[in-house]
Each structure stands twice: as structure tokens, then as C-alpha cells.
């Protein structure tokens, strides 16, 4: 009689589903943190752009005023 191979030990489907859910939850948390950082970066960039625009406008105003005098 030939020996039969031992059946492979398989994890229950619920373990795989739990692992996938945990991975998805971790990825969701990471994505939220990345979006928060992205929003903060966008706010900072917008504020800096406004400061640069104001500075350029002020320099143009000063330059034009000096030309008139």
C-alpha cells in the first residue's frame, strides 16, 4: 500500500478575511494621515503664494510711485 501524503494544513477562510480586513484598515489609516498632510501642505503653499503675490504687488506699487516722482 502506497503512503498517502499528509493533508496540507490550510488556514480557515475567516483568518484570511480577517488579515485582509486588518490590512485594509491599516491602509485606510495611512491614507487619512497622508491626506491630512497633503491638506496642510496645500494650505501652506497657498499662504506662501499669497505672500509672494502681495510682495510683488507692493514692489510694483513702489516702483511706479518712484517713477512718478
PDB file of N, CA, C and O in Angstrom:
ATOM      1  N   UNK A   1       0.837  -1.172   0.000  1.00  0.00           N
ATOM      2  CA  UNK A   1       0.000   0.000   0.000  1.00  0.00           C
ATOM      3  C   UNK A   1       0.893   1.251   0.000  1.00  0.00           C
ATOM      4  O   UNK A   1       1.821   1.350   0.803  1.00  0.00           O
ATOM      5  N   UNK A   2       0.617   2.191  -0.889  1.00  0.00           N
ATOM      6  CA  UNK A   2       1.413   3.409  -1.007  1.00  0.00           C
ATOM      7  C   UNK A   2       1.009   4.379   0.090  1.00  0.00           C
ATOM      8  O   UNK A   2      -0.147   4.458   0.504  1.00  0.00           O
ATOM      9  N   UNK A   3       2.011   5.105   0.535  1.00  0.00           N
ATOM     10  CA  UNK A   3       1.713   6.102   1.577  1.00  0.00           C
ATOM     11  C   UNK A   3       1.014   7.294   0.942  1.00  0.00           C
ATOM     12  O   UNK A   3       1.389   7.762  -0.133  1.00  0.00           O
ATOM     13  N   UNK A   4       0.008   7.761   1.623  1.00  0.00           N
ATOM     14  CA  UNK A   4      -0.697   8.954   1.152  1.00  0.00           C
ATOM     15  C   UNK A   4      -0.037  10.168   1.790  1.00  0.00           C
ATOM     16  O   UNK A   4       0.299  10.152   2.975  1.00  0.00           O
ATOM     17  N   UNK A   5       0.148  11.228   0.993  1.00  0.00           N
ATOM     18  CA  UNK A   5       0.751  12.423   1.590  1.00  0.00           C
ATOM     19  C   UNK A   5      -0.185  12.999   2.652  1.00  0.00           C
ATOM     20  O   UNK A   5      -1.410  12.912   2.563  1.00  0.00           O
ATOM     21  N   UNK A   6       0.449  13.583   3.645  1.00  0.00           N
ATOM     22  CA  UNK A   6      -0.343  14.203   4.718  1.00  0.00           C
ATOM     23  C   UNK A   6      -1.100  15.390   4.138  1.00  0.00           C
ATOM     24  O   UNK A   6      -0.556  16.140   3.327  1.00  0.00           O
ATOM     25  N   UNK A   7      -2.338  15.561   4.547  1.00  0.00           N
ATOM     26  CA  UNK A   7      -3.089  16.710   4.019  1.00  0.00           C
ATOM     27  C   UNK A   7      -2.425  18.018   4.445  1.00  0.00           C
ATOM     28  O   UNK A   7      -1.942  18.159   5.568  1.00  0.00           O
ATOM     29  N   UNK A   8      -2.418  18.971   3.509  1.00  0.00           N
ATOM     30  CA  UNK A   8      -1.816  20.271   3.812  1.00  0.00           C
ATOM     31  C   UNK A   8      -2.675  21.007   4.825  1.00  0.00           C
ATOM     32  O   UNK A   8      -3.905  20.975   4.781  1.00  0.00           O
ATOM     33  N   UNK A   9      -1.996  21.656   5.718  1.00  0.00           N
ATOM     34  CA  UNK A   9      -2.719  22.427   6.732  1.00  0.00           C
ATOM     35  C   UNK A   9      -3.100  23.754   6.100  1.00  0.00           C
ATOM     36  O   UNK A   9      -2.233  24.518   5.676  1.00  0.00           O
ATOM     37  N   UNK A  10      -4.368  24.021   6.037  1.00  0.00           N
ATOM     38  CA  UNK A  10      -4.838  25.283   5.466  1.00  0.00           C
ATOM     39  C   UNK A  10      -5.508  26.091   6.557  1.00  0.00           C
ATOM     40  O   UNK A  10      -6.163  25.557   7.453  1.00  0.00           O
ATOM     41  N   UNK A  11      -5.328  27.363   6.454  1.00  0.00           N
ATOM     42  CA  UNK A  11      -5.969  28.233   7.428  1.00  0.00           C
ATOM     43  C   UNK A  11      -7.427  28.380   7.055  1.00  0.00           C
ATOM     44  O   UNK A  11      -7.787  28.320   5.880  1.00  0.00           O
ATOM     45  N   UNK A  12      -8.250  28.569   8.041  1.00  0.00           N
ATOM     46  CA  UNK A  12      -9.660  28.811   7.726  1.00  0.00           C
ATOM     47  C   UNK A  12      -9.818  30.114   6.932  1.00  0.00           C
ATOM     48  O   UNK A  12      -9.000  31.027   7.041  1.00  0.00           O
ATOM     49  N   UNK A  13     -10.851  30.173   6.163  1.00  0.00           N
ATOM     50  CA  UNK A  13     -11.107  31.355   5.341  1.00  0.00           C
ATOM     51  C   UNK A  13     -11.239  32.584   6.223  1.00  0.00           C
ATOM     52  O   UNK A  13     -10.817  33.671   5.827  1.00  0.00           O
ATOM     53  N   UNK A  14     -11.806  32.440   7.388  1.00  0.00           N
ATOM     54  CA  UNK A  14     -12.016  33.596   8.255  1.00  0.00           C
ATOM     55  C   UNK A  14     -10.694  34.259   8.641  1.00  0.00           C
ATOM     56  O   UNK A  14     -10.642  35.478   8.801  1.00  0.00           O
ATOM     57  N   UNK A  15      -9.619  33.467   8.794  1.00  0.00           N
ATOM     58  CA  UNK A  15      -8.307  34.063   9.096  1.00  0.00           C
ATOM     59  C   UNK A  15      -7.839  34.932   7.938  1.00  0.00           C
ATOM     60  O   UNK A  15      -7.325  36.030   8.153  1.00  0.00           O
ATOM     61  N   UNK A  16      -8.013  34.449   6.718  1.00  0.00           N
ATOM     62  CA  UNK A  16      -7.621  35.242   5.545  1.00  0.00           C
ATOM     63  C   UNK A  16      -8.450  36.521   5.457  1.00  0.00           C
ATOM     64  O   UNK A  16      -7.922  37.597   5.175  1.00  0.00           O
ATOM     65  N   UNK A  17      -9.745  36.391   5.699  1.00  0.00           N
ATOM     66  CA  UNK A  17     -10.614  37.568   5.636  1.00  0.00           C
ATOM     67  C   UNK A  17     -10.219  38.568   6.716  1.00  0.00           C
ATOM     68  O   UNK A  17     -10.187  39.774   6.471  1.00  0.00           O
ATOM     69  N   UNK A  18      -9.921  38.069   7.903  1.00  0.00           N
ATOM     70  CA  UNK A  18      -9.520  38.968   8.998  1.00  0.00           C
ATOM     71  C   UNK A  18      -8.210  39.670   8.664  1.00  0.00           C
ATOM     72  O   UNK A  18      -8.053  40.860   8.939  1.00  0.00           O
ATOM     73  N   UNK A  19      -7.268  38.937   8.071  1.00  0.00           N
ATOM     74  CA  UNK A  19      -5.987  39.539   7.691  1.00  0.00           C
ATOM     75  C   UNK A  19      -6.201  40.624   6.636  1.00  0.00           C
ATOM     76  O   UNK A  19      -5.591  41.691   6.716  1.00  0.00           O
ATOM     77  N   UNK A  20      -7.051  40.365   5.661  1.00  0.00           N
ATOM     78  CA  UNK A  20      -7.327  41.352   4.616  1.00  0.00           C
ATOM     79  C   UNK A  20      -8.010  42.577   5.215  1.00  0.00           C
ATOM     80  O   UNK A  20      -7.673  43.708   4.866  1.00  0.00           O
ATOM     81  N   UNK A  21      -8.959  42.361   6.103  1.00  0.00           N
ATOM     82  CA  UNK A  21      -9.636  43.496   6.741  1.00  0.00           C
ATOM     83  C   UNK A  21      -8.665  44.338   7.559  1.00  0.00           C
ATOM     84  O   UNK A  21      -8.719  45.567   7.533  1.00  0.00           O
ATOM     85  N   UNK A  22      -7.781  43.665   8.281  1.00  0.00           N
ATOM     86  CA  UNK A  22      -6.784  44.398   9.070  1.00  0.00           C
ATOM     87  C   UNK A  22      -5.872  45.209   8.160  1.00  0.00           C
ATOM     88  O   UNK A  22      -5.561  46.365   8.447  1.00  0.00           O
ATOM     89  N   UNK A  23      -5.449  44.596   7.065  1.00  0.00           N
ATOM     90  CA  UNK A  23      -4.583  45.304   6.110  1.00  0.00           C
ATOM     91  C   UNK A  23      -5.302  46.511   5.516  1.00  0.00           C
ATOM     92  O   UNK A  23      -4.723  47.591   5.401  1.00  0.00           O
ATOM     93  N   UNK A  24      -6.558  46.325   5.144  1.00  0.00           N
ATOM     94  CA  UNK A  24      -7.322  47.442   4.575  1.00  0.00           C
ATOM     95  C   UNK A  24      -7.523  48.556   5.603  1.00  0.00           C
ATOM     96  O   UNK A  24      -7.449  49.736   5.260  1.00  0.00           O
ATOM     97  N   UNK A  25      -7.775  48.192   6.848  1.00  0.00           N
ATOM     98  CA  UNK A  25      -7.956  49.205   7.890  1.00  0.00           C
ATOM     99  C   UNK A  25      -6.660  49.984   8.104  1.00  0.00           C
ATOM    100  O   UNK A  25      -6.683  51.208   8.239  1.00  0.00           O
ATOM    101  N   UNK A  26      -5.530  49.275   8.136  1.00  0.00           N
ATOM    102  CA  UNK A  26      -4.240  49.957   8.297  1.00  0.00           C
ATOM    103  C   UNK A  26      -3.960  50.880   7.122  1.00  0.00           C
ATOM    104  O   UNK A  26      -3.475  51.997   7.305  1.00  0.00           O
ATOM    105  N   UNK A  27      -4.264  50.418   5.923  1.00  0.00           N
ATOM    106  CA  UNK A  27      -4.058  51.250   4.732  1.00  0.00           C
ATOM    107  C   UNK A  27      -4.962  52.482   4.748  1.00  0.00           C
ATOM    108  O   UNK A  27      -4.557  53.560   4.313  1.00  0.00           O
ATOM    109  N   UNK A  28      -6.179  52.318   5.248  1.00  0.00           N
ATOM    110  CA  UNK A  28      -7.099  53.456   5.332  1.00  0.00           C
ATOM    111  C   UNK A  28      -6.572  54.503   6.313  1.00  0.00           C
ATOM    112  O   UNK A  28      -6.643  55.703   6.047  1.00  0.00           O
ATOM    113  N   UNK A  29      -6.053  54.051   7.429  1.00  0.00           N
ATOM    114  CA  UNK A  29      -5.487  54.986   8.416  1.00  0.00           C
ATOM    115  C   UNK A  29      -4.295  55.720   7.807  1.00  0.00           C
ATOM    116  O   UNK A  29      -4.152  56.930   7.982  1.00  0.00           O
ATOM    117  N   UNK A  30      -3.448  54.996   7.099  1.00  0.00           N
ATOM    118  CA  UNK A  30      -2.289  55.610   6.450  1.00  0.00           C
ATOM    119  C   UNK A  30      -2.728  56.629   5.403  1.00  0.00           C
ATOM    120  O   UNK A  30      -2.139  57.704   5.290  1.00  0.00           O
ATOM    121  N   UNK A  31      -3.756  56.290   4.643  1.00  0.00           N
ATOM    122  CA  UNK A  31      -4.253  57.206   3.615  1.00  0.00           C
ATOM    123  C   UNK A  31      -4.825  58.475   4.246  1.00  0.00           C
ATOM    124  O   UNK A  31      -4.600  59.575   3.740  1.00  0.00           O
ATOM    125  N   UNK A  32      -5.562  58.326   5.346  1.00  0.00           N
ATOM    126  CA  UNK A  32      -6.106  59.526   6.021  1.00  0.00           C
ATOM    127  C   UNK A  32      -4.994  60.436   6.513  1.00  0.00           C
ATOM    128  O   UNK A  32      -5.072  61.656   6.375  1.00  0.00           O
ATOM    129  N   UNK A  33      -3.965  59.840   7.083  1.00  0.00           N
ATOM    130  CA  UNK A  33      -2.828  60.653   7.554  1.00  0.00           C
ATOM    131  C   UNK A  33      -2.154  61.356   6.395  1.00  0.00           C
ATOM    132  O   UNK A  33      -1.777  62.522   6.511  1.00  0.00           O
ATOM    133  N   UNK A  34      -2.000  60.670   5.288  1.00  0.00           N
ATOM    134  CA  UNK A  34      -1.372  61.280   4.113  1.00  0.00           C
ATOM    135  C   UNK A  34      -2.231  62.427   3.594  1.00  0.00           C
ATOM    136  O   UNK A  34      -1.701  63.465   3.197  1.00  0.00           O
ATOM    137  N   UNK A  35      -3.552  62.252   3.592  1.00  0.00           N
ATOM    138  CA  UNK A  35      -4.433  63.323   3.128  1.00  0.00           C
ATOM    139  C   UNK A  35      -4.372  64.529   4.056  1.00  0.00           C
ATOM    140  O   UNK A  35      -4.413  65.669   3.593  1.00  0.00           O
ATOM    141  N   UNK A  36      -4.273  64.289   5.360  1.00  0.00           N
ATOM    142  CA  UNK A  36      -4.150  65.403   6.297  1.00  0.00           C
ATOM    143  C   UNK A  36      -2.866  66.179   6.031  1.00  0.00           C
ATOM    144  O   UNK A  36      -2.856  67.410   6.046  1.00  0.00           O
ATOM    145  N   UNK A  37      -1.793  65.450   5.789  1.00  0.00           N
ATOM    146  CA  UNK A  37      -0.516  66.120   5.492  1.00  0.00           C
ATOM    147  C   UNK A  37      -0.595  66.874   4.169  1.00  0.00           C
ATOM    148  O   UNK A  37      -0.056  67.973   4.034  1.00  0.00           O
ATOM    149  N   UNK A  38      -1.270  66.272   3.200  1.00  0.00           N
ATOM    150  CA  UNK A  38      -1.420  66.924   1.901  1.00  0.00           C
ATOM    151  C   UNK A  38      -2.244  68.199   2.028  1.00  0.00           C
ATOM    152  O   UNK A  38      -1.906  69.219   1.428  1.00  0.00           O
ATOM    153  N   UNK A  39      -3.323  68.146   2.807  1.00  0.00           N
ATOM    154  CA  UNK A  39      -4.131  69.358   3.021  1.00  0.00           C
ATOM    155  C   UNK A  39      -3.300  70.450   3.684  1.00  0.00           C
ATOM    156  O   UNK A  39      -3.353  71.614   3.285  1.00  0.00           O
ATOM    157  N   UNK A  40      -2.536  70.067   4.694  1.00  0.00           N
ATOM    158  CA  UNK A  40      -1.692  71.046   5.383  1.00  0.00           C
ATOM    159  C   UNK A  40      -0.670  71.640   4.418  1.00  0.00           C
ATOM    160  O   UNK A  40      -0.432  72.848   4.427  1.00  0.00           O
ATOM    161  N   UNK A  41      -0.072  70.800   3.593  1.00  0.00           N
ATOM    162  CA  UNK A  41       0.908  71.293   2.622  1.00  0.00           C
ATOM    163  C   UNK A  41       0.244  72.245   1.626  1.00  0.00           C
ATOM    164  O   UNK A  41       0.829  73.265   1.261  1.00  0.00           O
ATOM    165  N   UNK A  42      -0.961  71.923   1.188  1.00  0.00           N
ATOM    166  CA  UNK A  42      -1.668  72.810   0.255  1.00  0.00           C
ATOM    167  C   UNK A  42      -1.987  74.153   0.892  1.00  0.00           C
ATOM    168  O   UNK A  42      -1.888  75.187   0.232  1.00  0.00           O
ATOM    169  N   UNK A  43      -2.372  74.153   2.171  1.00  0.00           N
ATOM    170  CA  UNK A  43      -2.666  75.407   2.871  1.00  0.00           C
ATOM    171  C   UNK A  43      -1.396  76.246   2.986  1.00  0.00           C
ATOM    172  O   UNK A  43      -1.421  77.455   2.757  1.00  0.00           O
ATOM    173  N   UNK A  44      -0.298  75.604   3.340  1.00  0.00           N
ATOM    174  CA  UNK A  44       0.975  76.333   3.476  1.00  0.00           C
ATOM    175  C   UNK A  44       1.407  76.896   2.126  1.00  0.00           C
ATOM    176  O   UNK A  44       1.840  78.046   2.051  1.00  0.00           O
ATOM    177  N   UNK A  45       1.299  76.112   1.067  1.00  0.00           N
ATOM    178  CA  UNK A  45       1.693  76.589  -0.262  1.00  0.00           C
ATOM    179  C   UNK A  45       0.802  77.751  -0.697  1.00  0.00           C
ATOM    180  O   UNK A  45       1.296  78.723  -1.268  1.00  0.00           O
ATOM    181  N   UNK A  46      -0.502  77.663  -0.435  1.00  0.00           N
ATOM    182  CA  UNK A  46      -1.408  78.756  -0.807  1.00  0.00           C
ATOM    183  C   UNK A  46      -1.062  80.026  -0.035  1.00  0.00           C
ATOM    184  O   UNK A  46      -1.077  81.120  -0.600  1.00  0.00           O
ATOM    185  N   UNK A  47      -0.751  79.886   1.252  1.00  0.00           N
ATOM    186  CA  UNK A  47      -0.388  81.055   2.055  1.00  0.00           C
ATOM    187  C   UNK A  47       0.906  81.682   1.536  1.00  0.00           C
ATOM    188  O   UNK A  47       1.008  82.905   1.431  1.00  0.00           O
ATOM    189  N   UNK A  48       1.884  80.851   1.217  1.00  0.00           N
ATOM    190  CA  UNK A  48       3.143  81.382   0.683  1.00  0.00           C
ATOM    191  C   UNK A  48       2.932  82.064  -0.664  1.00  0.00           C
ATOM    192  O   UNK A  48       3.544  83.095  -0.943  1.00  0.00           O
ATOM    193  N   UNK A  49       2.076  81.495  -1.493  1.00  0.00           N
ATOM    194  CA  UNK A  49       1.792  82.119  -2.787  1.00  0.00           C
ATOM    195  C   UNK A  49       1.154  83.493  -2.595  1.00  0.00           C
ATOM    196  O   UNK A  49       1.483  84.435  -3.316  1.00  0.00           O
ATOM    197  N   UNK A  50       0.252  83.611  -1.634  1.00  0.00           N
ATOM    198  CA  UNK A  50      -0.376  84.903  -1.376  1.00  0.00           C
ATOM    199  C   UNK A  50       0.636  85.917  -0.868  1.00  0.00           C
ATOM    200  O   UNK A  50       0.576  87.091  -1.233  1.00  0.00           O
ATOM    201  N   UNK A  51       1.554  85.478  -0.037  1.00  0.00           N
ATOM    202  CA  UNK A  51       2.600  86.386   0.463  1.00  0.00           C
ATOM    203  C   UNK A  51       3.475  86.850  -0.699  1.00  0.00           C
ATOM    204  O   UNK A  51       3.801  88.034  -0.788  1.00  0.00           O
ATOM    205  N   UNK A  52       3.856  85.947  -1.577  1.00  0.00           N
ATOM    206  CA  UNK A  52       4.697  86.315  -2.723  1.00  0.00           C
ATOM    207  C   UNK A  52       3.951  87.278  -3.633  1.00  0.00           C
ATOM    208  O   UNK A  52       4.528  88.261  -4.100  1.00  0.00           O
ATOM    209  N   UNK A  53       2.682  87.010  -3.891  1.00  0.00           N
ATOM    210  CA  UNK A  53       1.886  87.909  -4.748  1.00  0.00           C
ATOM    211  C   UNK A  53       1.775  89.293  -4.119  1.00  0.00           C
ATOM    212  O   UNK A  53       1.898  90.306  -4.807  1.00  0.00           O
ATOM    213  N   UNK A  54       1.543  89.331  -2.814  1.00  0.00           N
ATOM    214  CA  UNK A  54       1.447  90.623  -2.124  1.00  0.00           C
ATOM    215  C   UNK A  54       2.779  91.368  -2.191  1.00  0.00           C
ATOM    216  O   UNK A  54       2.803  92.582  -2.394  1.00  0.00           O
ATOM    217  N   UNK A  55       3.881  90.649  -2.022  1.00  0.00           N
ATOM    218  CA  UNK A  55       5.193  91.288  -2.074  1.00  0.00           C
ATOM    219  C   UNK A  55       5.468  91.854  -3.472  1.00  0.00           C
ATOM    220  O   UNK A  55       5.954  92.977  -3.604  1.00  0.00           O
ATOM    221  N   UNK A  56       5.159  91.079  -4.502  1.00  0.00           N
ATOM    222  CA  UNK A  56       5.384  91.538  -5.874  1.00  0.00           C
ATOM    223  C   UNK A  56       4.503  92.750  -6.171  1.00  0.00           C
ATOM    224  O   UNK A  56       4.960  93.714  -6.785  1.00  0.00           O
ATOM    225  N   UNK A  57       3.244  92.705  -5.739  1.00  0.00           N
ATOM    226  CA  UNK A  57       2.350  93.845  -5.953  1.00  0.00           C
ATOM    227  C   UNK A  57       2.866  95.089  -5.236  1.00  0.00           C
ATOM    228  O   UNK A  57       2.812  96.193  -5.778  1.00  0.00           O
ATOM    229  N   UNK A  58       3.366  94.906  -4.017  1.00  0.00           N
ATOM    230  CA  UNK A  58       3.919  96.039  -3.272  1.00  0.00           C
ATOM    231  C   UNK A  58       5.148  96.615  -3.982  1.00  0.00           C
ATOM    232  O   UNK A  58       5.300  97.833  -4.064  1.00  0.00           O
ATOM    233  N   UNK A  59       6.027  95.742  -4.498  1.00  0.00           N
ATOM    234  CA  UNK A  59       7.219  96.224  -5.205  1.00  0.00           C
ATOM    235  C   UNK A  59       6.825  96.979  -6.474  1.00  0.00           C
ATOM    236  O   UNK A  59       7.432  98.001  -6.792  1.00  0.00           O
ATOM    237  N   UNK A  60       5.823  96.495  -7.200  1.00  0.00           N
ATOM    238  CA  UNK A  60       5.356  97.204  -8.395  1.00  0.00           C
ATOM    239  C   UNK A  60       4.788  98.552  -8.008  1.00  0.00           C
ATOM    240  O   UNK A  60       5.037  99.550  -8.685  1.00  0.00           O
ATOM    241  N   UNK A  61       4.021  98.593  -6.920  1.00  0.00           N
ATOM    242  CA  UNK A  61       3.445  99.853  -6.451  1.00  0.00           C
ATOM    243  C   UNK A  61       4.541 100.844  -6.098  1.00  0.00           C
ATOM    244  O   UNK A  61       4.454 102.016  -6.464  1.00  0.00           O
ATOM    245  N   UNK A  62       5.581 100.390  -5.387  1.00  0.00           N
ATOM    246  CA  UNK A  62       6.706 101.261  -5.021  1.00  0.00           C
ATOM    247  C   UNK A  62       7.442 101.715  -6.270  1.00  0.00           C
ATOM    248  O   UNK A  62       7.798 102.889  -6.372  1.00  0.00           O
ATOM    249  N   UNK A  63       7.677 100.834  -7.209  1.00  0.00           N
ATOM    250  CA  UNK A  63       8.402 101.177  -8.419  1.00  0.00           C
ATOM    251  C   UNK A  63       7.641 102.233  -9.224  1.00  0.00           C
ATOM    252  O   UNK A  63       8.232 103.202  -9.701  1.00  0.00           O
ATOM    253  N   UNK A  64       6.337 102.043  -9.371  1.00  0.00           N
ATOM    254  CA  UNK A  64       5.536 103.016 -10.117  1.00  0.00           C
ATOM    255  C   UNK A  64       5.494 104.361  -9.390  1.00  0.00           C
ATOM    256  O   UNK A  64       5.539 105.411 -10.031  1.00  0.00           O
ATOM    257  N   UNK A  65       5.410 104.338  -8.106  1.00  0.00           N
ATOM    258  CA  UNK A  65       5.351 105.592  -7.333  1.00  0.00           C
ATOM    259  C   UNK A  65       6.662 106.369  -7.480  1.00  0.00           C
ATOM    260  O   UNK A  65       6.645 107.595  -7.587  1.00  0.00           O
ATOM    261  N   UNK A  66       7.773 105.677  -7.485  1.00  0.00           N
ATOM    262  CA  UNK A  66       9.067 106.343  -7.636  1.00  0.00           C
ATOM    263  C   UNK A  66       9.222 106.926  -9.044  1.00  0.00           C
ATOM    264  O   UNK A  66       9.841 107.977  -9.209  1.00  0.00           O
ATOM    265  N   UNK A  67       8.673 106.261 -10.050  1.00  0.00           N
ATOM    266  CA  UNK A  67       8.771 106.771 -11.415  1.00  0.00           C
ATOM    267  C   UNK A  67       7.994 108.068 -11.560  1.00  0.00           C
ATOM    268  O   UNK A  67       8.403 108.967 -12.294  1.00  0.00           O
ATOM    269  N   UNK A  68       6.867 108.161 -10.856  1.00  0.00           N
ATOM    270  CA  UNK A  68       6.041 109.369 -10.975  1.00  0.00           C
ATOM    271  C   UNK A  68       6.703 110.565 -10.316  1.00  0.00           C
ATOM    272  O   UNK A  68       6.457 111.701 -10.720  1.00  0.00           O
ATOM    273  N   UNK A  69       7.513 110.343  -9.341  1.00  0.00           N
ATOM    274  CA  UNK A  69       8.109 111.464  -8.612  1.00  0.00           C
ATOM    275  C   UNK A  69       9.311 112.012  -9.272  1.00  0.00           C
ATOM    276  O   UNK A  69       9.915 112.959  -8.768  1.00  0.00           O
TER     277      UNK A  69
END
